[in-house]
Amino acid sequence: MEEDTGSLPQKNAFSEWYNEILWRADIMDVRYPVKGLYVWYPYGFGIRKRVYGILRDLLDRDHEETLFPLLIPENEFMKEAEHIKGFEEEVYWVTHGGTTPLDVKLALRPTSETAIYPMYALWIRSHADLPIKLYQIVNTFRYETKHTRPLIRLREITSFKEAHTVHATWEEAEEQVREALARYREFYDLLCIPVLISRRPDWDKFPGADYTMAVDTIMPDGKTLQIGTVHHLGDHFSRTFSMTYEDANGEQQFCQQTCYGISERSIAALISMHGDDAGLFIPPAVAPVQIIIVPILVKKRTDEVMAAVAALQEELQCAGYRVRTDSRDMRPGAKYYYWEMRGVPIRIELGPRDLDAGTVTVVTRRGEKSQVMRSDLNTSLAAIVEGIKEDLQRTAAEHIKNHLFFVDDVSGLPDAVGCGVAAVFWCGDRGCADRIEEITSASVLGTDVGYEGIVVQEGDCIICGKPHSVVTLVGRSY
C-alpha cells in the first residue's frame, strides 16, 4: 500500500476526491495491469463483506443462494436475440482451451440469464415446483468501452448479486417485483442511502424484459448512479428456453419470471454519500472497525494505561463491537487522521487522566467529543451508534432534497439538471423525451417515481402540454 501523504482533495471536487479516497482509505488499488479491473484492499473488502452480508440476510428470508458457472456456451448465449443485442458489444469470448480451438466458443457471463434458464427448464415440471427464488453473488465481465471508474463502471464486476425467480402467473411475478423493490429499500435504508425508484422508458429497459424498475441515488456532483434494477421478464425467456410447467388442470403453461441485481456500485454510493473532506464515514453496521481505541501514553503510566486499554477492548468485543487498538509509535494526532480517513465511526481515547476520573473520551467521526463514565460506557455507546445512524440518514436525505428539483417550465430544465435531478411531467411520447434530452444533454430516467419528496404525480407535459402526464426524472448518469 502506498504511503498516505498530502491532503485529500475537497469533496466538492468530487471526481478527484473519489479517486484519491479509494487508495488513501485502503478501498481499492487501481494499478492492476488490465483496464477496468481493480484489486480490493483487505479493508475495502471488509466493507464489501459486511454490505453483502446484509444483502444475504435480507434475501435469505425467502431465497436460496446458489452458484452457476462463469462460462456460457455460445449456442445457449445466442438463443435470445433481443437479449444478445443488448450485450453483443460487451461480451468476452473464450476461444481456446490451451492451444486447442474450442468447438463451441464460451462467453464470460455479462449476466446469467442464458446460463441459468436452460437449467431451470430441466428442473421445472409442475406448478408444485413454483415459485423458484434463487440468487448468486458472482463476478461478471463486460467489455466496457466508456471511461472506466472503480466500483462504478468496470470490465469485471466483482460483486454482482443477481436473483432469478420463476412464477406461475404474470401477476405473481409482478408481486415479486414489488417485494424485490421493498427489499432493496430496506437494504439501502440500513446503509443510510436514500433512493429514487422509477420505471425506465421502454427504450432503456433490460433487453428481453417486459419492464424495468431502477433504483438510483444522487451522487455529490448531482449525477445519478443506478444502484439496483428489478426486471419483470414475463414469459420472454421461458419461451426461448422452453421453460414450462403443468398447471392444476394438466395443461402446459409458460413460466413467468423476474430477475434483479445489485453490484458494488452500492459501495460506491456508500463511500460517496457519507464521505467528507476528511475521508470516509462508514455507517456502524458495515464498518470493518466500529471503534478504534487510541491510548494516550505517559511514560510513568504506560503499563497501567495499556492494561486498561486491553481490558476495554476485550469488554467491547464481548459486547459485539468490532474493535481495534492503535498502539503504534505515532503521535495521537496522526492516528486520529489515519482512522478518520478510513471512516471509523467511533474513537475512544484513554489516558492517565481518564483512569483517574473513571472516564473515557468518546469522539464520533463527525468530531463530537464527550466524556463518558467508564461504568456507563456500554449504554452510552448504544445511544451514540444510534445517533450516528440518524445523523447519516438526515444528512443523506438533505443531500437528495437539495439536488432534486421540481421543474414545470422548460427554461428551467438546463440549470436544474446542471446541478442535480429534475422532476418534470412527461406525456410518455418518445419525441417529447428526445426534446427533453436535447435541451438538457441528460437522460429521461424513468416514471412511476417512488420518493417521499414527490407528492403530485400528474400534470401537463413540460414539452407538449398534454394533461395527465406523469412525474418523470431527468438527469445525468454515470
C-alpha positions in Angstrom: 0.0 0.0 0.0 1.2 3.5 -0.8 2.2 5.9 1.9 -0.7 8.3 2.7 0.8 11.8 2.3 -0.6 15.2 1.5 -4.1 16.4 1.9 -7.2 14.9 0.5 -9.0 16.9 -2.3 -12.2 18.6 -1.0 -15.3 16.6 -1.7 -16.8 19.4 -3.9 -14.1 18.4 -6.4 -15.8 15.1 -6.4 -14.0 13.2 -9.2 -10.6 13.9 -7.7 -11.9 13.2 -4.2 -13.3 9.9 -5.2 -10.2 8.7 -7.0 -8.0 9.7 -4.1 -10.1 8.2 -1.3 -10.1 4.8 -2.9 -6.3 4.3 -2.2 -5.9 6.7 0.8 -8.6 4.8 2.7 -7.4 1.3 1.5 -10.5 0.5 -0.6 -9.1 -0.5 -4.0 -5.8 -0.5 -5.8 -6.4 0.7 -9.4 -2.9 -0.3 -10.7 -3.8 -3.8 -11.9 -2.4 -4.0 -15.5 -5.8 -4.6 -17.2 -8.0 -1.7 -17.9 -11.2 -1.8 -15.9 -10.0 -4.4 -13.4 -9.2 -3.5 -9.8 -7.9 -5.1 -6.6 -9.7 -4.9 -3.3 -7.5 -3.9 -0.4 -8.4 -6.0 2.7 -10.0 -3.0 4.5 -12.2 -2.3 1.4 -13.1 -5.9 1.2 -14.1 -5.8 4.8 -16.7 -3.2 3.9 -17.8 -5.3 0.9 -18.1 -8.4 3.1 -20.5 -6.6 5.6 -22.5 -4.9 2.9 -23.2 -8.1 1.1 -23.7 -9.8 4.4 -26.7 -7.5 5.0 -27.9 -8.3 1.4 -27.6 -12.0 2.0 -29.6 -11.8 5.3 -32.4 -9.9 3.5 -32.6 -12.4 0.6 -32.2 -15.5 2.8 -35.6 -14.8 4.3 -37.2 -16.5 1.2 -34.5 -17.0 -1.4 -31.8 -19.7 -1.6 -28.2 -18.9 -2.6 -26.7 -20.9 -5.4 -23.8 -20.8 -7.9 -23.8 -21.2 -11.7 -20.8 -21.5 -14.0 -19.0 -18.5 -15.3 -18.7 -19.9 -18.9 -21.8 -19.9 -21.1 -21.8 -21.9 -24.4 -22.3 -19.7 -27.5 -25.3 -21.8 -28.7 -27.1 -21.1 -25.4 -26.0 -17.5 -25.2 -27.2 -16.7 -28.7 -30.7 -18.2 -28.4 -32.3 -15.0 -27.2 -31.9 -12.4 -29.9 -33.2 -9.3 -28.1 -31.1 -10.1 -25.0 -28.0 -10.7 -27.0 -28.4 -7.5 -29.0 -28.2 -5.6 -25.7 -24.9 -7.2 -24.8 -23.2 -8.2 -28.1 -20.6 -5.4 -27.9 -19.7 -6.2 -24.3 -19.0 -10.0 -24.3 -15.6 -11.5 -23.7 -15.2 -14.8 -25.6 -13.1 -17.8 -24.7 -12.0 -19.4 -28.0 -9.2 -21.8 -26.9 -8.5 -24.4 -24.3 -4.8 -24.1 -24.0 -3.7 -24.1 -27.7 -6.7 -26.0 -29.0 -9.5 -24.1 -30.6 -12.8 -24.8 -28.9 -15.7 -26.4 -30.9 -18.1 -24.0 -29.2 -17.0 -20.6 -28.1 -17.7 -19.8 -24.4 -18.8 -16.4 -23.2 -17.7 -15.0 -19.9 -21.1 -14.1 -18.3 -22.1 -10.5 -18.7 -25.2 -11.6 -16.8 -26.5 -15.1 -16.2 -30.0 -15.5 -17.7 -28.6 -17.7 -20.5 -26.6 -19.8 -18.0 -29.4 -20.3 -15.5 -32.6 -20.7 -17.6 -31.6 -23.8 -19.5 -31.2 -25.5 -16.1 -34.5 -24.1 -14.8 -36.1 -25.7 -17.9 -34.8 -29.1 -16.7 -35.8 -28.6 -13.1 -39.4 -27.3 -13.6 -42.1 -29.9 -14.3 -45.3 -28.8 -12.5 -46.9 -25.9 -10.7 -45.8 -27.6 -7.4 -42.2 -26.7 -8.3 -43.0 -23.0 -8.3 -42.1 -20.4 -7.2 -38.3 -20.7 -7.6 -36.3 -17.9 -5.9 -32.5 -18.3 -6.3 -29.7 -15.8 -6.1 -26.0 -15.8 -6.5 -23.1 -13.3 -5.8 -20.6 -13.6 -8.6 -18.2 -11.8 -10.9 -19.4 -10.8 -14.3 -17.5 -9.4 -17.3 -18.4 -6.7 -19.7 -16.1 -5.1 -22.3 -16.9 -1.6 -21.2 -15.7 0.9 -23.8 -16.7 4.1 -21.9 -14.5 5.7 -19.3 -14.0 3.1 -16.6 -14.2 4.1 -12.9 -13.6 1.8 -9.9 -16.8 0.4 -8.4 -18.9 2.4 -10.9 -18.0 1.3 -14.4 -16.0 -1.8 -14.6 -14.9 -4.6 -17.0 -15.0 -7.1 -14.2 -17.9 -6.6 -11.8 -16.5 -8.4 -8.9 -19.7 -8.4 -6.7 -22.8 -8.9 -8.7 -25.8 -10.1 -6.7 -28.3 -11.4 -9.2 -31.6 -13.0 -8.2 -33.7 -15.1 -10.7 -37.3 -16.1 -9.8 -39.9 -18.2 -11.6 -43.6 -17.9 -11.1 -46.8 -19.4 -12.4 -48.5 -16.2 -13.4 -47.6 -12.7 -14.6 -49.3 -11.2 -11.6 -47.3 -13.3 -9.2 -44.1 -12.2 -10.9 -45.3 -8.6 -10.6 -45.8 -9.1 -6.9 -42.2 -10.4 -6.8 -41.1 -7.1 -8.4 -42.7 -5.2 -5.6 -41.2 -7.4 -3.0 -37.7 -7.0 -4.5 -38.0 -3.2 -4.5 -39.2 -3.3 -0.9 -36.2 -5.4 0.0 -33.8 -3.0 -1.8 -35.3 -0.1 0.0 -34.7 -1.9 3.3 -31.1 -2.6 2.2 -30.3 0.9 1.4 -32.0 2.2 4.5 -29.6 0.1 6.5 -26.8 1.8 4.6 -28.4 5.2 5.2 -28.7 5.9 1.5 -31.9 7.5 0.1 -33.0 6.1 -3.2 -35.2 7.2 -6.1 -37.2 4.3 -7.7 -38.6 4.7 -11.2 -39.7 2.7 -14.2 -37.3 3.0 -17.1 -38.6 4.0 -20.5 -39.2 1.1 -22.9 -36.1 2.0 -24.9 -33.9 1.8 -21.8 -35.3 -1.4 -20.2 -33.3 -4.6 -19.8 -33.1 -6.5 -23.1 -35.8 -9.1 -23.0 -37.8 -7.6 -20.1 -41.5 -6.6 -20.1 -40.4 -3.6 -18.0 -37.5 -2.5 -15.8 -37.7 -0.7 -12.4 -34.5 1.1 -11.4 -33.1 2.2 -8.1 -31.0 5.4 -8.3 -29.3 7.7 -5.9 -27.8 11.2 -6.5 -24.1 11.5 -6.2 -22.3 14.5 -4.7 -21.8 16.1 -8.2 -25.5 15.8 -9.0 -25.3 12.9 -11.3 -27.4 9.8 -10.7 -25.9 6.4 -10.0 -28.1 3.3 -10.8 -27.5 1.1 -7.7 -30.1 -1.6 -8.4 -32.5 -2.9 -11.0 -35.6 -5.2 -10.9 -36.9 -6.6 -14.2 -40.2 -8.2 -15.0 -39.3 -10.7 -17.7 -42.8 -12.0 -18.4 -42.6 -15.2 -20.4 -39.9 -13.9 -22.9 -37.1 -16.1 -21.7 -39.3 -19.1 -20.8 -40.5 -19.3 -24.4 -36.9 -19.2 -25.6 -35.7 -21.8 -23.3 -38.8 -24.0 -23.2 -39.5 -23.3 -19.6 -43.0 -24.7 -18.9 -44.9 -26.2 -16.1 -48.0 -28.4 -15.9 -50.9 -26.4 -14.2 -53.5 -27.8 -11.9 -55.7 -28.7 -14.9 -52.9 -30.8 -16.5 -52.1 -28.2 -19.2 -48.7 -26.9 -20.1 -48.0 -23.2 -19.4 -45.0 -20.9 -19.9 -43.4 -19.7 -16.7 -43.3 -16.0 -15.7 -40.0 -14.6 -14.4 -38.2 -11.8 -12.7 -34.6 -11.0 -12.2 -32.9 -8.3 -10.1 -29.4 -7.2 -9.3 -27.1 -5.1 -7.2 -23.4 -4.6 -7.7 -20.5 -3.0 -5.9 -22.0 0.3 -7.1 -23.8 0.0 -3.7 -20.4 0.5 -2.1 -19.5 3.4 -4.4 -22.8 5.1 -3.2 -21.9 4.3 0.4 -18.5 5.9 0.0 -19.7 8.9 -1.9 -22.9 9.7 0.1 -21.3 9.7 3.5 -17.7 10.7 2.9 -16.4 14.2 3.6 -13.3 16.4 3.3 -11.6 14.3 5.9 -12.2 10.9 4.2 -14.7 8.1 4.6 -17.6 7.9 7.0 -18.7 4.3 7.3 -22.1 3.5 8.9 -21.5 1.4 12.0 -23.5 -1.5 10.6 -20.9 -2.2 7.9 -17.7 -0.6 9.3 -14.8 -3.2 9.5 -13.7 -1.3 12.5 -16.5 0.3 14.5 -14.4 1.5 17.4 -10.7 2.4 17.4 -9.1 2.8 20.8 -6.2 5.3 20.9 -4.1 5.0 24.1 -2.8 8.4 25.4 0.6 7.4 26.9 2.7 9.0 29.6 6.0 7.1 30.3 5.4 6.5 34.0 2.0 5.1 33.5 2.3 3.3 30.1 1.8 -0.2 31.5 -1.2 0.9 33.5 -2.9 2.6 30.5 -2.2 -0.3 28.2 -3.6 -2.8 30.7 -6.8 -0.7 30.9 -6.9 -0.5 27.1 -6.6 -4.3 26.8 -9.5 -4.8 29.3 -11.6 -2.2 27.5 -11.0 -3.8 24.1 -12.0 -7.2 25.4 -15.1 -5.9 27.0 -16.2 -4.1 23.9 -15.5 -7.2 21.7 -17.6 -9.3 24.1 -20.4 -6.7 23.7 -20.3 -7.4 19.9 -18.3 -4.4 18.6 -15.6 -4.7 16.0 -12.7 -3.0 17.9 -9.0 -2.3 17.4 -6.4 -0.7 19.4 -3.8 1.6 17.7 -0.7 1.1 19.8 1.7 2.3 17.0 4.6 4.6 18.0 3.0 7.6 16.5 1.6 10.9 17.7 -2.1 10.7 18.7 -3.0 13.3 16.1 -1.5 11.1 13.3 -3.6 8.2 14.5 -6.7 10.3 14.5 -6.1 11.4 10.9 -5.4 7.8 9.8 -8.7 6.4 11.2 -10.8 9.4 10.2 -9.6 8.8 6.7 -10.9 5.2 6.9 -14.3 6.3 8.2 -14.2 4.6 11.6 -17.4 5.9 13.3 -16.2 6.0 16.9 -12.8 6.7 18.5 -12.2 6.1 22.2 -9.2 7.9 23.8 -7.9 6.5 27.1 -5.1 8.1 29.1 -4.0 8.7 32.7 -6.5 11.5 33.3 -9.3 9.2 32.2 -8.1 6.5 34.5 -8.0 8.9 37.4 -11.5 10.2 36.6 -13.1 6.8 35.8 -14.0 8.0 32.3 -13.1 7.6 28.7 -13.2 10.2 25.9 -15.5 9.2 23.1 -15.2 11.0 19.7 -17.6 10.4 16.8 -16.4 10.5 13.2 -18.2 13.8 12.9 -15.9 15.2 15.7 -18.4 15.3 18.5 -16.5 14.7 21.8 -17.9 13.6 25.1 -16.6 12.3 28.5 -18.3 9.1 29.4 -18.2 7.3 32.7 -16.4 4.0 32.3 -19.2 2.2 34.1 -21.8 3.6 31.7 -19.9 3.0 28.5 -21.9 0.2 27.0 -25.2 2.1 27.5 -23.7 5.3 26.1 -22.2 3.6 23.1 -25.6 2.1 22.1 -27.0 5.6 22.1 -24.0 7.0 20.2 -24.3 4.4 17.5 -28.0 5.1 17.0 -27.2 8.8 16.9 -24.6 8.3 14.2 -27.1 6.3 12.1 -29.7 9.0 12.4 -27.1 11.7 11.6 -26.1 9.9 8.4 -29.7 9.4 7.4 -30.5 13.0 8.0 -27.5 14.3 6.1 -28.1 12.0 3.2 -31.8 12.9 3.0 -30.9 16.6 3.0 -28.4 16.0 0.1 -31.2 14.4 -2.0 -33.6 17.2 -1.1 -31.0 19.8 -2.2 -30.3 18.1 -5.5 -33.9 17.2 -6.6 -35.8 20.0 -8.3 -39.4 20.1 -9.5 -39.4 21.9 -12.8 -42.6 23.0 -14.6 -41.1 25.3 -17.2 -38.7 24.1 -19.9 -36.5 27.1 -19.5 -35.5 25.9 -16.0 -34.5 22.4 -17.1 -30.8 23.0 -18.1 -30.0 24.7 -14.7 -31.8 22.0 -12.7 -30.1 19.2 -14.5 -26.8 21.0 -14.3 -26.6 20.6 -10.5 -28.9 17.7 -9.8 -32.1 15.8 -11.0 -35.2 17.4 -12.4 -38.7 16.0 -11.8 -40.9 17.0 -14.7 -44.3 16.0 -16.2 -43.8 13.9 -19.3 -46.6 12.5 -21.6 -44.7 9.3 -22.5 -44.1 10.3 -26.1 -40.6 9.5 -27.4 -40.5 12.7 -29.4 -41.0 14.8 -26.2 -38.4 12.7 -24.4 -35.9 13.3 -27.2 -36.6 17.1 -26.9 -36.0 16.9 -23.1 -32.7 15.2 -23.7 -31.8 17.6 -26.4 -32.4 20.6 -24.1 -30.6 19.1 -21.1 -27.9 16.8 -22.6 -29.2 14.4 -20.0 -31.5 11.4 -20.0 -35.1 10.7 -19.2 -34.6 8.3 -16.3 -38.0 6.9 -15.5 -41.6 7.3 -14.5 -43.7 5.8 -11.6 -41.4 7.6 -9.3 -41.2 6.4 -5.8 -39.8 9.1 -3.4 -41.4 10.6 -0.4 -40.5 14.1 -1.6 -42.7 13.9 -4.7 -46.4 14.0 -3.8 -48.1 15.3 -7.0 -48.0 12.6 -9.7 -49.8 14.2 -12.7 -49.7 17.5 -14.6 -49.2 18.9 -18.1 -46.3 17.6 -20.2 -43.4 20.1 -20.0 -42.9 19.8 -23.7 -46.2 19.4 -25.4 -48.6 20.4 -22.6 -50.6 17.2 -22.7 -52.6 16.9 -19.5 -52.4 13.9 -17.1 -48.7 13.5 -17.9 -46.7 11.7 -15.2 -43.9 12.7 -13.0 -40.6 11.8 -14.6 -37.0 12.0 -13.5 -34.4 13.7 -15.8 -30.7 13.7 -15.0 -27.1 12.9 -16.0 -26.0 9.4 -15.1 -22.7 7.6 -14.6 
